[in-house]
């Protein structure tokens, strides 16, 4: 199992469940390096100033947003930190919805939630309650300074936290040239529907994901192994220079759940910290400096 990338807690009413977050993905991609075929030297990428041709050190790098053709707003790390979501280690469930109501197109990246020792009883309670209800808990979570919408649901004995795409990240299909279901020109006749239905019935089976694998990766690795066995290896490629666990504590979960009903409904939208006057002033100063520099170049 991969190492956890995040430790925090699930907030379920007034019940707090300490958990760790582990990626549920395993992508055994084959990694390639770019090599110059002339002298077998590794190819490296440099940060080059397009005006002077000089390599730019990291401490001089800032981000620029092009708001108009050739017009940029420069943002420093301090500017970006001012508008980042409030860092929190809590996955606070704001509402529950039926899992089958969530469009699969919104599913993005799955994570496993593993309870800390002192939170196992509360973890099991939430897991079984979700399993019985068929619901998913909707929440927001901050991972590596970025905020995500997420859905929490059950798979076997583990709680899965599925990061969700926001609806605006899904392209609309309305601009595609599709045969309209309301247009009689594209309506299939009964015989065609019957034959299609019979074919679907004959090809229907039980879904077994283990029956499928990455055939391209297997073929590529076989090809690579044959080249290795044939002595085609090149060996002259030049390289460029837990927090302490608290003791077990028996919680009266029923009391916490009862008290949760008196708690005001959690806000469905996370509060984002607004840029401070100092950050706004710095942004304006950087933008003015950039404009002045451009005017100086033009006059020169």
C-alpha positions as a LaTeX table, in Angstrom:
\begin{tabular}{lrrr}
\hline
Residue & $x$ (\AA) & $y$ (\AA) & $z$ (\AA) \\
\hline
Unk1 & 0.00 & 0.00 & 0.00 \\
Unk2 & 1.26 & 3.47 & $-0.87$ \\
Unk3 & 2.13 & 5.92 & 1.87 \\
Unk4 & $-0.53$ & 8.36 & 3.02 \\
Unk5 & $-0.31$ & 11.86 & 1.55 \\
Unk6 & $-2.60$ & 13.62 & 4.03 \\
Unk7 & $-3.71$ & 13.20 & 7.62 \\
Unk8 & $-6.76$ & 14.86 & 9.08 \\
Unk9 & $-10.30$ & 14.03 & 10.12 \\
Unk10 & $-13.81$ & 13.43 & 8.82 \\
Unk11 & $-16.40$ & 15.71 & 10.43 \\
Unk12 & $-19.69$ & 13.81 & 10.61 \\
Unk13 & $-22.04$ & 16.03 & 12.59 \\
Unk14 & $-20.20$ & 16.40 & 15.90 \\
Unk15 & $-18.38$ & 13.10 & 15.42 \\
Unk16 & $-14.73$ & 13.53 & 14.50 \\
Unk17 & $-12.98$ & 10.61 & 12.79 \\
Unk18 & $-9.16$ & 10.86 & 12.45 \\
Unk19 & $-8.11$ & 9.40 & 9.10 \\
Unk20 & $-5.26$ & 9.29 & 6.60 \\
Unk21 & $-5.65$ & 9.70 & 2.84 \\
Unk22 & $-4.02$ & 7.27 & 0.41 \\
Unk23 & $-4.24$ & 7.27 & $-3.37$ \\
Unk24 & $-6.39$ & 4.43 & $-4.72$ \\
Unk25 & $-4.70$ & 4.64 & $-8.13$ \\
Unk26 & $-1.74$ & 2.60 & $-9.31$ \\
Unk27 & $-0.52$ & 3.54 & $-12.79$ \\
Unk28 & 2.48 & 1.42 & $-13.80$ \\
Unk29 & 3.31 & 3.65 & $-16.74$ \\
Unk30 & 6.50 & 3.01 & $-18.69$ \\
Unk31 & 8.77 & 6.03 & $-18.35$ \\
Unk32 & 10.93 & 7.24 & $-21.20$ \\
Unk33 & 13.80 & 9.74 & $-21.19$ \\
Unk34 & 14.58 & 11.96 & $-24.14$ \\
Unk35 & 18.04 & 11.12 & $-25.55$ \\
Unk36 & 20.01 & 12.67 & $-28.41$ \\
Unk37 & 20.51 & 9.88 & $-30.97$ \\
Unk38 & 23.78 & 11.50 & $-32.14$ \\
Unk39 & 25.84 & 11.13 & $-28.95$ \\
Unk40 & 23.39 & 9.41 & $-26.55$ \\
Unk41 & 23.29 & 12.42 & $-24.21$ \\
Unk42 & 20.19 & 13.03 & $-22.09$ \\
Unk43 & 18.19 & 16.05 & $-23.23$ \\
Unk44 & 17.36 & 18.57 & $-20.54$ \\
Unk45 & 14.91 & 21.45 & $-20.58$ \\
Unk46 & 15.95 & 24.93 & $-19.46$ \\
Unk47 & 14.04 & 28.01 & $-18.35$ \\
Unk48 & 15.19 & 30.56 & $-20.94$ \\
Unk49 & 14.39 & 34.28 & $-21.13$ \\
Unk50 & 12.89 & 34.78 & $-24.61$ \\
Unk51 & 14.39 & 38.30 & $-24.80$ \\
Unk52 & 17.98 & 37.77 & $-23.59$ \\
Unk53 & 18.35 & 34.01 & $-24.18$ \\
Unk54 & 19.69 & 33.59 & $-20.62$ \\
Unk55 & 18.59 & 30.83 & $-18.26$ \\
Unk56 & 16.26 & 32.19 & $-15.56$ \\
Unk57 & 16.86 & 31.10 & $-11.94$ \\
Unk58 & 13.89 & 29.88 & $-9.91$ \\
Unk59 & 13.98 & 32.87 & $-7.53$ \\
Unk60 & 13.18 & 35.23 & $-10.43$ \\
Unk61 & 10.22 & 33.24 & $-11.70$ \\
Unk62 & 6.73 & 34.75 & $-11.31$ \\
Unk63 & 3.43 & 33.78 & $-12.89$ \\
Unk64 & 1.76 & 35.96 & $-15.49$ \\
Unk65 & $-1.93$ & 36.03 & $-16.46$ \\
Unk66 & $-2.62$ & 37.40 & $-19.97$ \\
Unk67 & $-5.90$ & 39.30 & $-19.57$ \\
Unk68 & $-5.65$ & 40.93 & $-23.01$ \\
Unk69 & $-3.46$ & 40.47 & $-26.07$ \\
Unk70 & 0.06 & 41.18 & $-24.83$ \\
Unk71 & $-1.20$ & 42.57 & $-21.49$ \\
Unk72 & $-0.19$ & 40.59 & $-18.41$ \\
Unk73 & $-0.86$ & 40.74 & $-14.69$ \\
Unk74 & 2.17 & 39.45 & $-12.76$ \\
Unk75 & 1.51 & 37.39 & $-9.64$ \\
Unk76 & 4.10 & 36.50 & $-7.00$ \\
Unk77 & 3.93 & 33.51 & $-4.67$ \\
Unk78 & 2.74 & 35.89 & $-1.93$ \\
Unk79 & $-0.13$ & 37.05 & $-4.17$ \\
Unk80 & $-1.19$ & 33.47 & $-4.84$ \\
Unk81 & $-0.98$ & 32.50 & $-1.17$ \\
Unk82 & $-3.33$ & 35.37 & $-0.32$ \\
Unk83 & $-6.15$ & 33.85 & $-2.39$ \\
Unk84 & $-5.51$ & 30.17 & $-1.67$ \\
Unk85 & $-8.27$ & 28.28 & 0.14 \\
Unk86 & $-8.01$ & 28.23 & 3.92 \\
Unk87 & $-5.81$ & 25.25 & 4.71 \\
Unk88 & $-7.71$ & 22.71 & 6.74 \\
Unk89 & $-7.26$ & 19.10 & 7.69 \\
Unk90 & $-10.98$ & 18.42 & 7.98 \\
Unk91 & $-13.28$ & 16.71 & 5.49 \\
Unk92 & $-16.56$ & 18.20 & 6.68 \\
Unk93 & $-19.58$ & 16.49 & 5.14 \\
Unk94 & $-22.08$ & 19.20 & 4.22 \\
Unk95 & $-24.85$ & 16.99 & 2.82 \\
Unk96 & $-25.74$ & 13.48 & 1.71 \\
Unk97 & $-27.04$ & 12.54 & $-1.75$ \\
Unk98 & $-27.90$ & 9.29 & $-3.51$ \\
Unk99 & $-24.74$ & 7.91 & $-5.06$ \\
Unk100 & $-26.53$ & 7.04 & $-8.32$ \\
Unk101 & $-27.51$ & 10.71 & $-8.73$ \\
Unk102 & $-23.88$ & 11.76 & $-9.24$ \\
Unk103 & $-23.00$ & 11.87 & $-12.95$ \\
Unk104 & $-20.03$ & 9.50 & $-13.54$ \\
Unk105 & $-18.52$ & 12.19 & $-15.79$ \\
Unk106 & $-17.79$ & 14.15 & $-12.60$ \\
Unk107 & $-15.65$ & 11.37 & $-11.09$ \\
Unk108 & $-11.99$ & 12.40 & $-11.18$ \\
Unk109 & $-9.55$ & 10.75 & $-8.76$ \\
Unk110 & $-10.17$ & 8.14 & $-6.02$ \\
Unk111 & $-8.55$ & 8.01 & $-2.59$ \\
Unk112 & $-8.84$ & 5.54 & 0.29 \\
Unk113 & $-9.63$ & 6.81 & 3.78 \\
Unk114 & $-7.96$ & 4.79 & 6.54 \\
Unk115 & $-8.90$ & 5.40 & 10.19 \\
Unk116 & $-6.39$ & 6.10 & 12.94 \\
Unk117 & $-6.54$ & 3.60 & 15.79 \\
Unk118 & $-8.67$ & 5.81 & 18.03 \\
Unk119 & $-11.19$ & 6.49 & 15.25 \\
Unk120 & $-11.99$ & 2.93 & 14.11 \\
Unk121 & $-15.36$ & 2.67 & 15.89 \\
Unk122 & $-16.62$ & 5.96 & 14.49 \\
Unk123 & $-15.22$ & 5.02 & 11.05 \\
Unk124 & $-17.18$ & 1.74 & 11.12 \\
Unk125 & $-20.34$ & 3.61 & 12.14 \\
Unk126 & $-20.13$ & 6.05 & 9.23 \\
Unk127 & $-19.21$ & 3.28 & 6.79 \\
Unk128 & $-22.17$ & 1.07 & 7.72 \\
Unk129 & $-24.57$ & 4.02 & 7.77 \\
Unk130 & $-23.50$ & 4.99 & 4.23 \\
Unk131 & $-23.67$ & 1.36 & 3.07 \\
Unk132 & $-27.20$ & 0.91 & 4.40 \\
Unk133 & $-28.47$ & 4.22 & 3.02 \\
Unk134 & $-26.79$ & 3.99 & $-0.38$ \\
Unk135 & $-25.82$ & 7.63 & 0.00 \\
Unk136 & $-22.61$ & 9.57 & $-0.57$ \\
Unk137 & $-21.33$ & 12.35 & 1.65 \\
Unk138 & $-20.54$ & 15.55 & $-0.24$ \\
Unk139 & $-17.69$ & 17.64 & 1.11 \\
Unk140 & $-14.78$ & 19.89 & 0.21 \\
Unk141 & $-11.18$ & 18.95 & 0.92 \\
Unk142 & $-7.88$ & 20.80 & 0.55 \\
Unk143 & $-5.00$ & 18.67 & $-0.82$ \\
Unk144 & $-1.62$ & 20.29 & $-1.48$ \\
Unk145 & $-3.06$ & 23.85 & $-1.24$ \\
Unk146 & $-5.87$ & 23.21 & $-3.74$ \\
Unk147 & $-9.51$ & 22.78 & $-2.81$ \\
Unk148 & $-11.57$ & 19.96 & $-4.32$ \\
Unk149 & $-15.20$ & 18.95 & $-4.30$ \\
Unk150 & $-15.53$ & 15.32 & $-3.21$ \\
Unk151 & $-17.97$ & 12.47 & $-2.63$ \\
Unk152 & $-17.45$ & 9.88 & 0.11 \\
Unk153 & $-18.95$ & 6.41 & $-0.34$ \\
Unk154 & $-18.36$ & 2.76 & 0.55 \\
Unk155 & $-16.53$ & 0.05 & $-1.40$ \\
Unk156 & $-16.30$ & $-3.27$ & 0.46 \\
Unk157 & $-14.87$ & $-2.27$ & 3.87 \\
Unk158 & $-13.21$ & 1.00 & 2.91 \\
Unk159 & $-14.48$ & 4.55 & 2.70 \\
Unk160 & $-13.58$ & 6.02 & $-0.68$ \\
Unk161 & $-13.10$ & 9.74 & $-1.16$ \\
Unk162 & $-13.71$ & 10.47 & $-4.83$ \\
Unk163 & $-12.53$ & 13.87 & $-6.00$ \\
Unk164 & $-15.13$ & 15.37 & $-8.31$ \\
Unk165 & $-14.81$ & 17.68 & $-11.27$ \\
Unk166 & $-16.81$ & 20.86 & $-11.00$ \\
Unk167 & $-19.67$ & 21.02 & $-13.54$ \\
Unk168 & $-17.96$ & 23.85 & $-15.44$ \\
Unk169 & $-15.04$ & 21.50 & $-16.12$ \\
Unk170 & $-17.26$ & 19.27 & $-18.27$ \\
Unk171 & $-17.65$ & 20.37 & $-21.88$ \\
Unk172 & $-21.21$ & 20.63 & $-23.13$ \\
Unk173 & $-22.20$ & 18.10 & $-25.79$ \\
Unk174 & $-24.70$ & 20.50 & $-27.36$ \\
Unk175 & $-22.17$ & 21.67 & $-29.97$ \\
Unk176 & $-21.60$ & 18.16 & $-31.31$ \\
Unk177 & $-23.32$ & 17.08 & $-34.52$ \\
Unk178 & $-25.48$ & 14.25 & $-33.19$ \\
Unk179 & $-28.53$ & 12.46 & $-34.59$ \\
Unk180 & $-31.44$ & 13.93 & $-32.64$ \\
Unk181 & $-33.61$ & 11.45 & $-30.74$ \\
Unk182 & $-36.61$ & 13.66 & $-31.59$ \\
Unk183 & $-35.94$ & 13.59 & $-35.35$ \\
Unk184 & $-37.95$ & 10.88 & $-37.16$ \\
Unk185 & $-35.21$ & 10.57 & $-39.75$ \\
Unk186 & $-33.00$ & 8.86 & $-37.18$ \\
Unk187 & $-35.66$ & 6.80 & $-35.41$ \\
Unk188 & $-34.89$ & 3.04 & $-35.73$ \\
Unk189 & $-37.71$ & 0.74 & $-36.84$ \\
Unk190 & $-39.05$ & $-2.00$ & $-34.55$ \\
Unk191 & $-37.20$ & $-4.81$ & $-36.34$ \\
Unk192 & $-33.87$ & $-3.03$ & $-35.92$ \\
Unk193 & $-34.58$ & $-2.43$ & $-32.23$ \\
Unk194 & $-35.53$ & $-6.07$ & $-31.67$ \\
Unk195 & $-32.34$ & $-7.32$ & $-33.35$ \\
Unk196 & $-30.18$ & $-4.85$ & $-31.41$ \\
Unk197 & $-31.87$ & $-5.90$ & $-28.17$ \\
Unk198 & $-31.26$ & $-9.60$ & $-28.88$ \\
Unk199 & $-27.60$ & $-8.92$ & $-29.67$ \\
Unk200 & $-27.17$ & $-7.00$ & $-26.41$ \\
Unk201 & $-28.81$ & $-9.86$ & $-24.47$ \\
Unk202 & $-26.48$ & $-12.44$ & $-26.06$ \\
Unk203 & $-23.39$ & $-10.35$ & $-25.27$ \\
Unk204 & $-24.43$ & $-9.51$ & $-21.70$ \\
Unk205 & $-22.24$ & $-10.93$ & $-18.94$ \\
Unk206 & $-21.12$ & $-10.18$ & $-15.42$ \\
Unk207 & $-18.69$ & $-7.28$ & $-15.15$ \\
Unk208 & $-15.24$ & $-8.60$ & $-14.19$ \\
Unk209 & $-12.68$ & $-5.77$ & $-14.26$ \\
Unk210 & $-9.87$ & $-8.27$ & $-13.62$ \\
Unk211 & $-10.45$ & $-9.70$ & $-17.11$ \\
Unk212 & $-9.10$ & $-6.50$ & $-18.64$ \\
Unk213 & $-5.56$ & $-5.17$ & $-18.68$ \\
Unk214 & $-3.34$ & $-2.74$ & $-20.58$ \\
Unk215 & $-2.49$ & $-4.77$ & $-23.69$ \\
Unk216 & $-0.35$ & $-1.98$ & $-25.17$ \\
Unk217 & 1.87 & $-1.84$ & $-22.08$ \\
Unk218 & 2.28 & $-5.64$ & $-22.12$ \\
Unk219 & 3.23 & $-5.63$ & $-25.81$ \\
Unk220 & 5.65 & $-2.74$ & $-25.31$ \\
Unk221 & 7.37 & $-4.44$ & $-22.36$ \\
Unk222 & 7.67 & $-7.69$ & $-24.37$ \\
Unk223 & 9.31 & $-5.73$ & $-27.18$ \\
Unk224 & 11.71 & $-4.02$ & $-24.74$ \\
Unk225 & 12.61 & $-7.35$ & $-23.09$ \\
Unk226 & 13.42 & $-8.85$ & $-26.51$ \\
Unk227 & 15.74 & $-5.93$ & $-27.31$ \\
Unk228 & 17.47 & $-6.38$ & $-23.94$ \\
Unk229 & 17.86 & $-10.12$ & $-24.54$ \\
Unk230 & 19.26 & $-9.36$ & $-28.01$ \\
Unk231 & 22.05 & $-7.26$ & $-26.50$ \\
Unk232 & 20.78 & $-3.91$ & $-27.77$ \\
Unk233 & 21.30 & $-2.18$ & $-24.42$ \\
Unk234 & 23.05 & 1.23 & $-24.57$ \\
Unk235 & 25.18 & 1.97 & $-21.50$ \\
Unk236 & 26.82 & 5.27 & $-22.49$ \\
Unk237 & 23.88 & 7.62 & $-22.00$ \\
Unk238 & 25.27 & 10.83 & $-20.45$ \\
Unk239 & 23.40 & 12.24 & $-17.46$ \\
Unk240 & 22.93 & 16.02 & $-16.82$ \\
Unk241 & 24.74 & 17.49 & $-14.27$ \\
Unk242 & 3.43 & 10.07 & 12.31 \\
Unk243 & 1.94 & 11.87 & 14.78 \\
Unk244 & 1.72 & 9.89 & 18.09 \\
Unk245 & $-1.48$ & 7.93 & 18.39 \\
Unk246 & $-3.72$ & 8.77 & 21.33 \\
Unk247 & $-4.82$ & 5.95 & 23.59 \\
Unk248 & $-8.01$ & 4.09 & 22.87 \\
Unk249 & $-11.01$ & 6.03 & 24.11 \\
Unk250 & $-14.57$ & 4.75 & 24.17 \\
Unk251 & $-16.83$ & 7.36 & 22.63 \\
Unk252 & $-20.54$ & 7.70 & 23.22 \\
Unk253 & $-21.29$ & 8.05 & 19.51 \\
Unk254 & $-25.04$ & 8.15 & 20.07 \\
Unk255 & $-24.64$ & 11.27 & 22.22 \\
Unk256 & $-22.53$ & 13.02 & 19.55 \\
Unk257 & $-25.02$ & 12.10 & 16.85 \\
Unk258 & $-27.93$ & 13.34 & 18.96 \\
Unk259 & $-26.17$ & 16.65 & 19.57 \\
Unk260 & $-25.41$ & 16.94 & 15.84 \\
Unk261 & $-29.09$ & 17.55 & 15.07 \\
Unk262 & $-28.91$ & 20.80 & 17.05 \\
Unk263 & $-25.87$ & 21.99 & 15.12 \\
Unk264 & $-26.57$ & 24.57 & 12.33 \\
Unk265 & $-26.30$ & 23.19 & 8.83 \\
Unk266 & $-22.73$ & 23.44 & 7.53 \\
Unk267 & $-22.18$ & 25.95 & 4.76 \\
Unk268 & $-22.21$ & 24.26 & 1.40 \\
Unk269 & $-19.54$ & 26.51 & 0.05 \\
Unk270 & $-16.15$ & 26.76 & 1.69 \\
Unk271 & $-15.04$ & 30.22 & 2.82 \\
Unk272 & $-12.14$ & 31.45 & 0.79 \\
Unk273 & $-9.72$ & 33.93 & 2.26 \\
Unk274 & $-9.84$ & 37.25 & 0.44 \\
Unk275 & $-6.69$ & 39.02 & $-0.75$ \\
Unk276 & $-5.37$ & 41.36 & 1.92 \\
Unk277 & $-4.95$ & 45.07 & 1.14 \\
Unk278 & $-1.19$ & 44.48 & 1.21 \\
Unk279 & $-1.48$ & 41.68 & $-1.40$ \\
Unk280 & $-3.73$ & 43.81 & $-3.63$ \\
Unk281 & $-1.27$ & 46.69 & $-3.34$ \\
Unk282 & 1.65 & 44.40 & $-4.27$ \\
Unk283 & $-0.26$ & 43.08 & $-7.31$ \\
Unk284 & $-1.07$ & 46.61 & $-8.47$ \\
Unk285 & 2.54 & 47.69 & $-7.94$ \\
Unk286 & 3.87 & 44.74 & $-10.00$ \\
Unk287 & 1.41 & 45.45 & $-12.82$ \\
Unk288 & 2.37 & 49.15 & $-12.87$ \\
Unk289 & 6.05 & 48.24 & $-12.93$ \\
Unk290 & 5.47 & 45.92 & $-15.92$ \\
Unk291 & 3.60 & 48.63 & $-17.84$ \\
Unk292 & 6.36 & 51.16 & $-17.11$ \\
Unk293 & 8.99 & 48.69 & $-18.32$ \\
Unk294 & 7.11 & 48.16 & $-21.60$ \\
Unk295 & 6.83 & 51.91 & $-22.17$ \\
Unk296 & 10.55 & 52.27 & $-21.55$ \\
Unk297 & 11.37 & 49.58 & $-24.14$ \\
Unk298 & 9.07 & 51.17 & $-26.72$ \\
Unk299 & 10.64 & 54.62 & $-26.24$ \\
Unk300 & 14.11 & 53.06 & $-26.51$ \\
\hline
\end{tabular}
